[in-house]
Amino acid sequence: MRIIVCVKQIRHTYARTGMDPEKHFLAPEDRIYRINPYDEVAIELALRTKEHMGAGEIIILTLGPLIAEAELRRCLAMGADDLYQIDTAAEMDSWSKSRVLARAIKDAQGDLVLCGKESLDNQSGQTGAFMSQHLAVPFVSAITDLTVLEERRSATLQRKAGRGVREVIECPLPAVFSVDLGPIEPRIPTYSDKKQARSFPIRKLSYDNELKPPKIVSTKTFPPSPRPKKVPAPDNTLEAFYRIQELLIGSRIQKSGEMLRGNPESQVEGIIAFLQKHGFLESGKAQKEQ
């Protein structure tokens, strides 16, 4: 059995240290390149399926430039057999991506296709369903476990059905399954496997004739909004009128503070005076806490 795992490389923003408000205070060094975590779980499911069957081939398929080559090679070190890259830098929507990926899957003659439920950056969750449409095979979303019944050419799946409900589905193969995060954790490859994967050849594919103008174009993206300040709960000893009033005005708790100015010596003296005033530097209290 040939299992193809579609893996997306993403730019993950972890900080905002830039100075330009037009770029939302993002700098180039604020982004890290990694593998979509849903796709990592899909690779682990593929590896477990291969081990359970005792045979098989796992192919990692990625689309676009190698912006996270080290992470892709780590996936190879986990136990995958091949890495295919569709070499293109064209801007594509989910439908265009699925069309190109489906063409590569047909050429690779995959029996089972796994992908993440969604990507951490776009979170559209559409590519897997679109691929099944192009391949004319069944599609099951958000699976958390997989068992292949080779003699019946089918697979038994567990998936999340919402509100804590789980269901078991039997689906004929070939098929496309999207993988959700669950109890399965991706394995950590050994150092020797990582070292061996560094020199592993990457097979490049080109499907320029399959590229079509995107049907959906993203015009602008925004960083996450800051979390709202937490409003303390009203004092339950007050009457209902005053508790409602506190909720309407955002709590009556007033924050007081003092800005220390001047040279460092005067600022240190101000800090010490504040600590003494509030009892943080009392020797008796300090000994009691010790």
Secondary structure, DSSP 4 states (H G I P E B T S, - for coil): -EEEEEE-EEEEE-----S-GGGTT--GGGEEEEE-HHHHHHHHHHHHHHHHHT--EEEEEEES--TTHHHHHHHHHHT-SEEEEE-------HHHHHHHHHHHHHHHT-SEEEEESS-TTT----HHHHHHHHHT--EEEEEEEEEEEGGGTEEEEEEEEETTEEEEEEEESSEEEEE---S--PPPPPHHHHHHHTT---EEE--GGG----SS------PPPPPPPPPPPPPTTS-HHHHHHHHHHT-SPPP------SSHHHHHHHHHHHHHHTTTT-HHHHHHH-
